[in-house]
């Protein structure tokens, strides 16, 4: 499975640009399922459809500064979107279901983040049936207009019809974004047929109604109003997204600035980021990191530990860092938001993340955030004595970018998350912004975990990786999901923490995924053969 | 399984009272496992041990106002507590594992709540090995003293040793209560042998060290200091906990003020609370409700829907309500805290909760909170016309008690949770405090969901119950867990939401619970035969 989508290669979506408005028309090709033999009927989607959606949104952000409002609608008369394809879910392995939901959740959250950060507004033009994941997609938009034709409904029929939960943040957004009363949320999420017209508006499930004859006009008026609130500007220079240079062999993945070396014996890999003074480094490096993380999630499920490394000149990173921190134009601004999203994707990897800080590394500025995303960090105390021309003792360095401009899902910076409840410690750590910190100090400040010396370095890290490989993958995933997001909770931590954890269990149970479970019996007239015990 | 424990009937604990200190000594009887044939070695525990612990803490709160500090320690030399018994976990059905963890979590949270609300302080005197659930129990205490004998450690070995997570809030308390850095939390939770002495203190895993020769003295000094901070008083009148009058038949459970009628066909039950002017009503009714909720969790797993009803005089409830809101003595104060905990237990039932408000009901004051705990509420519009002497149209009435004195796990009142993000609506609803509200208004204010009239009443409710019974029990549990706790997150919602949801999945997976999973292979020398894919 690949994640890059060349410009205008889209199979399931059409995009029409009429600045300041773009029409993003969902037109799913029923015969182009990405992972198996199922028919993507009625604008239902699978991972392939969502990878395109994510690629299109990214492209609009970078390459179309003149677009201020995106209208999302269905191409088929009477259909907006029927949600995730059930046959796909029924036949997909458990891990795919989970990674599919995680990716689609990230895309929905990016819609909201693009609205908040880039001023790119999204209007859901619900021109027909809008159910399950379709309604969840609509809810990620800023404004929902529902066609008021007496038959078109919005619905979350997963619980009554499919025996699973709405898996793309639907339950969370109904209560925590749209403020629907929880007793009404209960009714709505158990009402197979959903709610139409005035009733849907009254419960705040949509923002506006329009009769069929006035629908197009209402959409146009609203889209223009929304565009007026946007600060995006046609006079900004587009930044064209480069094509990735990826070379893959059995155990190596190589991009321009990102290299991966897999060690299948220890079920681990080394992911090395190379710094550069090249002007394209910030954008290309972020795109490469993003691409490889998605690749690893879907294509390398048995690799349990990712060792994060960096190589290159700290100065090179710091020059780019200024632009990421205080972007001076459209392209730099979008590149900065992209880094924040990629770091967030890294935080959400269901893999153990170790960082190693060695001579020659450059975990400074934005790359310090990569190291701080790790579950633990090994930092060499001193130098590698036996090297012919030993490189100087390694340092890490925070920049102002670590003060909160690239927050984790919990809304905190990575240093705040590490030093949660330790305000004095946080003050000490942040006082080092702009100053290189060696191993012993980094450990005491919370930037690193262990500071082995030359003698212990290799053995200690190898042992930790090998030990990790003997632990239950499930227990590690659960533990890391709990440890990483301490402190406050946001809609994102709720979606990735609570909602996804429950769904993980529900998907795994025979009640949903067994031979006679609800996903497989969907459409057969039977509701599935349930173990009736409540847990 | 029963939950009431008569005074001095304890099998696994010894309590010595030396006011203002109580010694609570864990002395688990290895041969008295509650649910199967396993040996409770080394102060390991099962549900029976925890039911006693909860009963003892409750009794100290009500019956021993002279006790200001409880010292928790192990009876066995070299052993504090080895945590939940693994053989028990390996052999218990999935539902029991989950309900066991939920109950033990509630007990740990009560320790913290007793400290905060009642000023009853807890000192963990870690006099020997303290691992897994043992350390989680210690972390629920206000202060942890570790014997500094070079061998005694605190540890969370679940991930590396058992292939599951620490299930009683351990991961959450390490980061969110004790403020341990998350990279250190990662190291600690993967370190089978745990951490001893100065190292444990440095990482804030314990609060104090004491050499073996000085251990008893250090405990005594600290306990007395802690007692000095408490406002509990020997001159307060103890309130003796009454014995419950419970009569059970196949489908009926009857207490003095609580009655349950099970309808197995629709997998539902009616739970009726009867109001009374009797002085013992507030305490007895709360105890009965608590007992029946625990009973239903463990003994009636297939009953999916609980219909909450009330019968009696609103005036009777409101007289007691004043004392619950503004308690004037020790007994009233503790009764008020007990109601808050029981309501919280109700919120956490993994069952659908419907409330029905009919003529003759009395959902006012504290009983309004029972109705507001429901996922949805049906309230009769008007009267039952065909009754010979129809009772007046039903009303609900909030008291000041609904303003936040009995918070949900998310720290919000039940009305705040229902009207999350709707500040105007909340103001309107709270403006009705002290005024009876009829059905139509209750629906618009968020106190009720539906207001069917006489003609529709029975059919509409029956249909809703029958429909609910056709849905996947798993999907309902997940949906309700997400809907009920909107808005902010607390340690409790993290524990019951995120941590427990992950554990639910982990427990269910063959990696933990399969024939060659980690729980069953524990002690065999093998670590279990894992599906190595990360999810």
Interface residues (C-beta under 8 A of the other chain):
Chain A: X94 X95 X98 X158 X159 X160 X162 X163 X164 X165 X171 X172 X175 X176 X178 X179 X181 X182 X183 X184 X185 X186 X187 X189 X190 X267 X301 X302 X303 X304 X350 X351 X374 X375 X376 X377 X417 X418 X419 X420 X421 X422 X446 X448 X449 X450 X467 X468 X470 X471 X472 X473 X474 X475 X476 X477 X478 X479 X480 X481 X482 X483 X484 X486 X487 X488 X489 X493 X494 X497 X498 X499 X501 X502 X503 X504 X505 X506 X508 X509 X511 X512 X518 X527 X528 X530 X531 X532 X533 X534 X535
Chain B: X94 X95 X98 X158 X159 X160 X162 X163 X164 X165 X171 X172 X175 X176 X178 X179 X181 X182 X183 X184 X185 X186 X187 X189 X190 X267 X301 X302 X303 X304 X350 X351 X374 X375 X376 X377 X417 X418 X419 X420 X421 X422 X446 X448 X449 X450 X467 X468 X470 X471 X472 X473 X474 X475 X476 X477 X478 X479 X480 X481 X482 X483 X484 X486 X487 X488 X489 X493 X494 X497 X498 X499 X501 X502 X503 X504 X505 X506 X508 X509 X511 X512 X518 X527 X528 X530 X531 X532 X533 X534 X535
